[in-house]
Amino acid sequence: MNVVDRFLEYVSIDTRSDDQSEECPSTSGQMFLARLLYDELKRIGMQEVEVDDNGYVMATLPSNFDGKVPVIGFIAHMDTSPDMSGKNVKPQIVKNYDGRDIILDKKNNIILKPDDFPELIKYIGQDIITTCGHTLLGADDKAGIAEIVSAMEFLIQNPSVKHGKIRVCFTPDEEIGRGANKFDIRKFGADFAYTMDGGEIGELEYENFNAAVALIEIQGRNVHPGYAFKKMVNSIEIAGRIISTLPVSESPAHTKDYDGFYHVISVNGEVEKTEIEILIRDFDEENFNSRKKYLENLVSKINEEISIKPVKLKIEDQYQNMRKQIEPVLHVVELAKKAMLESGIKPIIRPIRGGTDGARLSYMRLPTPNIFAGGHNFHGRYEFIPVQSMQKAVEVIVKIAELAIN
């Protein structure tokens, strides 16, 4: 089975994670895929294949090289984003893309346009896998899984390619921030690893946001509006004040590269009570802490002005910038960079404007940079992935394994 066939099989399984669930994995579809991967890894000849009660799949490709070399890990996640449905995914393959609009759903006028997504032009002449316009595709990160499994199968079938011991792991619930929660570093036993969880071909990342989530609870006081003078405290109005105070220029739609942001992701409420959830992101640790302090000061100011002190703020740190952990072992990044160059790919070294399992794993003493899986427009109906990018990702995995023995 080739990388495309694998990918198409994996995306047919609904593995959307659920942040409201306390289970691990948070959804049954992830465990279904975990068991499928267990069977497939056994079939292609991997050793020490197992899937634990939490849905983590691990396996070993033994070394075929007579010498001491590092143990390398390759990691991808099984879940897809809760942001959009991953049920009944119907991929479409556009052969020899000609640079024009791609019709995803003619009836509903859902079109993937180069005018909206100019990166499409890079792939003229290639084969592109898209959605049907009503679900996400699932390249994040089922492309990464397909690429890792295909690379392992290639190495097993081509023993002339020498390599050290390789460990692979497929994790649950990365999209809801739990992918590393129950990851057994000691059992995995790698010296360093790579997540195959990046975007376009060539991406190589070892920096990511410092991340936190602010949970704001506003307790209002409801009184008949006709008799509310100096009595009513409308929690919705206070919520609006908090949101409007956030700098518009520091929202996701107005930031790029190394810019940080505030991102209001949910508002739920009535006069009596309103809850707001805000993501806080910044690459710089000092700026990150300043953003948290900004919200704390804003809440304090509002509480000073209103006698019932209506606002409660809870800030939870989610993950840290992995750069601190990777810089002492930059040879790991250089190895991936060399593998790309020898595969005819120009490395694109830039920060991840998000997070991966690798961020937390790096702080668990498993240095884990991120490598492209090849997809674009993750988490939505306009997601697509070029077939040739997936094939190159397989080649890069093989080349890393080969170069690591030198």
Residue pairs with C-beta under 8 A, 6 or more apart in sequence:
1 9
1 150
1 153
2 150
3 146
3 147
3 150
3 390
3 391
3 394
4 129
4 146
4 387
4 390
6 40
6 145
6 146
6 149
6 150
7 129
7 139
7 142
7 143
7 146
7 385
7 390
8 91
8 129
10 33
10 138
10 142
10 145
10 146
11 86
11 89
11 91
11 137
11 138
11 139
11 142
12 89
13 29
13 32
13 33
13 36
14 27
14 29
14 86
14 87
14 88
14 89
15 27
15 29
15 30
15 32
15 33
15 78
15 79
15 80
15 86
15 138
15 142
16 27
16 29
16 79
16 80
16 81
16 82
16 85
16 86
16 87
17 25
17 26
17 27
17 30
17 79
17 80
17 81
17 82
17 172
17 173
17 174
17 175
17 176
18 26
18 27
18 82
18 176
19 26
19 82
19 176
19 177
21 27
24 54
24 55
24 172
24 173
24 178
24 181
24 182
25 31
25 34
25 54
25 55
25 78
25 79
25 172
25 173
26 79
26 172
26 173
26 176
26 178
27 79
30 55
30 78
30 79
30 172
30 173
31 55
31 172
33 78
34 51
34 55
34 56
34 57
34 78
34 170
34 172
35 51
37 51
37 57
37 78
37 145
37 149
37 170
38 49
38 50
38 51
38 57
40 149
41 49
41 57
41 59
41 149
41 152
41 168
42 49
44 149
44 152
44 153
44 156
45 153
45 156
46 59
46 60
46 61
46 152
46 156
46 168
47 59
47 60
47 61
47 62
48 58
48 59
48 60
49 57
49 58
49 59
49 60
50 57
50 58
50 59
51 57
51 58
52 58
52 182
52 184
54 172
54 182
55 78
55 171
55 172
56 169
56 170
56 171
56 172
56 182
56 183
56 184
57 78
57 168
57 169
57 170
58 167
58 168
58 169
58 187
58 188
59 152
59 167
59 168
60 165
60 166
60 167
60 168
61 152
61 155
61 156
61 163
61 165
61 166
61 167
61 168
62 165
63 69
63 163
63 164
63 165
64 159
64 162
64 163
65 162
65 163
65 164
65 405
67 405
69 163
69 164
69 165
69 404
69 405
70 164
70 191
70 192
70 404
71 164
71 165
71 166
71 167
71 189
71 190
71 191
72 164
72 165
72 166
72 167
72 190
72 191
72 192
72 193
72 194
72 400
72 401
72 404
73 166
73 167
73 168
73 169
73 188
73 190
73 192
73 193
73 194
73 366
73 368
74 148
74 151
74 166
74 167
74 168
74 169
74 193
74 194
74 196
74 397
75 168
75 169
75 170
75 171
75 193
75 194
75 195
75 196
75 197
75 357
75 358
75 361
75 368
76 141
76 142
76 144
76 145
76 147
76 148
76 170
76 171
76 195
76 196
76 197
76 373
77 141
77 144
77 170
77 171
77 172
77 173
77 174
77 175
77 179
77 195
77 197
77 357
78 141
78 142
78 145
78 170
78 171
78 172
79 172
79 173
79 174
79 175
79 176
80 86
80 136
80 138
80 140
80 142
80 175
81 136
81 140
81 175
81 378
81 379
82 175
82 176
83 136
83 379
83 380
84 135
84 136
84 379
84 380
84 381
85 134
85 135
85 136
86 135
86 136
86 138
87 135
88 135
89 131
89 132
89 135
89 136
89 137
89 138
90 131
90 132
90 134
90 135
91 129
91 130
91 131
91 132
91 137
92 104
92 129
92 130
92 131
92 132
93 127
93 128
93 129
93 130
93 387
94 102
94 127
94 128
94 129
94 130
95 127
96 125
96 126
96 127
97 120
97 123
97 124
97 125
97 126
97 127
97 128
98 124
99 114
99 120
99 121
99 124
100 114
101 111
101 112
101 113
101 114
102 111
102 112
102 113
102 120
102 128
102 130
102 384
103 110
103 111
104 110
104 111
104 112
104 130
104 131
104 132
104 133
104 381
104 382
105 132
105 133
105 134
108 133
110 133
110 134
110 381
112 120
112 130
112 382
112 384
113 120
114 120
114 121
116 382
117 376
117 377
117 382
119 200
119 376
120 128
120 384
122 200
123 386
123 388
126 386
126 387
126 388
127 386
127 387
127 388
128 384
128 385
128 386
128 387
129 137
129 139
129 384
129 385
129 386
129 387
130 137
130 383
130 384
131 137
131 381
131 382
131 383
131 384
133 381
134 381
135 381
136 378
136 379
136 380
136 381
136 383
137 375
137 383
137 384
137 385
138 383
139 373
139 374
139 375
139 378
139 383
139 384
139 385
140 175
140 197
140 373
140 375
140 378
140 379
140 383
141 174
141 196
141 197
141 373
143 196
143 373
143 374
143 375
143 385
143 390
143 393
144 195
144 196
144 197
144 373
144 393
145 170
145 196
146 390
147 196
147 373
147 374
147 390
147 393
147 394
147 397
148 168
148 170
148 196
148 397
149 168
150 394
151 394
151 397
151 398
151 401
152 166
152 168
154 161
154 394
154 398
155 161
155 163
155 166
155 398
155 401
161 398
161 401
161 402
162 402
162 405
163 401
163 402
163 404
163 405
164 401
164 404
164 405
166 401
167 188
167 189
167 190
167 193
169 183
169 188
171 179
171 180
171 183
171 357
172 178
172 179
173 179
173 181
174 197
174 356
174 357
177 318
177 319
177 355
179 356
179 357
179 360
180 357
180 360
180 361
180 364
183 357
183 361
183 364
185 361
185 364
185 365
185 366
188 366
190 366
192 329
192 332
192 366
192 367
192 368
193 358
193 361
193 366
193 367
193 368
194 336
194 358
194 368
194 369
194 370
194 371
194 400
195 356
195 357
195 358
195 368
195 369
195 370
195 371
196 371
196 372
196 373
196 393
196 397
197 356
197 357
197 358
197 370
197 371
197 373
198 204
198 205
198 352
198 370
198 371
198 372
198 373
199 372
199 373
199 374
199 375
199 376
199 378
200 348
200 372
200 374
200 375
200 376
200 389
201 345
201 372
201 374
201 386
201 388
201 389
201 392
201 393
202 340
202 345
202 346
202 347
202 348
202 372
203 348
203 350
203 370
203 371
203 372
204 333
204 336
204 337
204 340
204 347
204 348
204 349
204 369
204 370
204 371
204 372
205 349
205 350
205 351
205 352
205 369
205 370
205 371
206 322
206 323
206 326
206 333
206 349
206 369
206 370
207 283
207 321
207 322
207 323
207 326
207 350
207 351
207 352
208 283
208 319
208 321
208 322
208 323
208 351
208 352
208 354
208 355
208 356
208 358
208 359
208 370
209 260
209 281
209 282
209 283
209 319
209 321
209 351
209 352
209 353
209 354
209 355
210 281
210 282
210 283
210 284
210 285
210 288
210 317
210 319
210 320
210 321
211 279
211 280
211 281
211 317
211 318
211 319
211 320
211 355
212 279
212 280
212 288
212 292
212 315
212 316
212 317
212 318
213 277
213 278
213 279
213 280
213 315
213 316
213 318
214 276
214 277
214 278
214 279
214 280
214 292
214 295
214 313
214 314
214 315
215 275
215 276
215 277
215 313
215 314
215 315
215 316
216 239
216 242
216 275
216 276
216 277
216 278
216 295
216 299
216 311
216 312
216 313
216 314
217 273
217 274
217 275
217 311
217 312
217 314
218 235
218 238
218 239
218 242
218 269
218 273
218 274
218 275
218 276
218 310
218 311
218 312
219 235
219 272
219 273
219 308
219 310
219 311
219 312
220 232
220 233
220 234
220 235
220 236
220 238
220 270
220 271
220 272
220 273
220 274
220 310
221 231
221 232
221 233
221 272
221 308
221 310
222 232
222 270
222 271
222 272
223 231
223 232
225 232
232 271
233 306
233 308
233 310
234 271
235 269
235 270
235 271
235 272
235 273
235 274
235 310
236 269
236 270
236 271
236 274
238 274
238 302
238 306
238 310
238 311
239 267
239 269
239 274
239 276
241 302
242 276
242 298
242 299
242 302
242 311
243 264
243 267
243 276
245 298
246 262
246 264
246 278
247 262
248 254
249 255
250 259
250 260
250 261
250 262
251 261
251 262
251 263
252 261
252 263
254 261
255 261
256 353
257 350
257 351
258 283
258 284
258 351
260 280
260 281
260 282
260 283
260 284
260 287
260 288
260 291
261 279
261 281
261 282
262 278
262 279
262 280
262 291
263 278
263 279
263 281
264 276
264 277
264 278
265 277
265 278
265 279
266 275
266 276
266 277
267 274
267 275
267 276
267 277
268 274
268 275
269 275
278 295
280 288
280 291
280 292
280 295
280 315
281 288
281 353
282 288
282 291
283 321
283 351
285 321
292 315
295 313
295 315
296 313
296 315
299 311
299 312
299 313
302 310
302 311
303 309
303 310
303 311
318 355
319 355
319 359
319 360
319 363
320 359
320 363
321 359
322 358
322 359
322 362
322 363
322 368
322 369
325 362
325 363
325 365
325 367
326 332
326 333
326 362
326 367
326 369
329 367
332 367
332 369
333 349
333 369
335 400
335 403
335 404
336 347
336 369
336 371
336 396
336 400
337 347
337 349
338 403
339 396
339 399
339 400
339 403
340 346
340 347
340 396
340 399
341 347
342 399
342 403
343 392
343 395
343 396
343 399
344 392
345 392
345 396
348 372
352 359
352 370
356 368
356 370
357 368
358 368
358 369
358 370
359 368
361 368
362 368
371 393
371 396
372 389
372 393
373 385
373 390
373 393
374 385
374 386
374 389
374 390
374 392
374 393
375 383
375 384
375 385
375 389
376 383
376 384
376 385
377 383
377 384
